[in-house]
Amino acid sequence: MREDLFLDPWRRLLDGLGVDPWPELVGSGFLDLLRPEAEGGAGLDLAGLFTLAFEAGRRPRAPRVLPTILARLADPQALDCPDAEPVLAAGGEDPVVARALCAAIDAAVMAGAIDALQAMTLDYASTRRQFGREISKFQAIQHQIAVMAEEVMAARMAAEIAMAGPPLSVSVEAAAVAKMRCGEAAMACAGIAHAVHGAIGVSAEHDLHHFTGTLHRLRLAHGGEAWWARKLGIWALSRPDDAATLVRSL
């Protein structure tokens, strides 16, 4: 698949960006992945973008490349875009779809950040020693890491389901579920990661607080859990289907 061809160059690009990343990002062509091939883009769909958003989330200091990729659907000259939602709406896209698309991308980035948190926490617990042994040997720590693993997988599944089809045909309901579930996972995993790391996790030289700070900002961007839960509830109550049918439809 095309997204597999993009993944390794994308990783190398993100890992090699300099102080001013934007000239290199523009030259790479990655900023126009979603734009139609007839307009010089790659015509990538959301499924193809998922792995790239996930990888960006795993890097604590990645530039605002995903919002910029979305914004360039409406404004081909957009750079360093902090929020694609108003750009898409100003370009004539349905505001509901614009918010859902941004929420789905947020969920994919959050899923990547949560995955990185898990790896970081497991590595720290396996090397930090207390009372003569690694703290990963303590049952309480093992339980917390097991909970984190469940949250990581649930977040990734929800985000990946929402990232399907053409960008501007994103399912609002699937995006709602993804944003809610990834927000819940972010809360749980951030708490566990900081509990396991202790004081070092908030020190200036450690990456942990960069990840958790990003997660908390993304939780609130483009509608938090409560906002999307209300939207999803209104949608569910408007349908005659039973609960099992509604879930399958998502």
Secondary structure, DSSP 8 states (H G I E B T S, - for coil): -HHHHHHHHHHHHHHH--SS-HHHHHHHTGGGTTS-GGGTS----HHHHHHHHHHHHTSTT--SHHHHHHHTTT-TT--S-S-HHHHHHHTT--HHHHHHHHHHHHHHHHHHHHHHHHHHHHHHHHH-EETTEEGGGSHHHHHHHHHHHHHHHHHHHHHHHHS-S-GGG--HHHHHHHHHHHHHHHHHHHHHHHHHHGGGGGSTT-SHHHHHHHHHHHHHTT--HHHHHHHHHHHHHT--S-HHHHHHH-
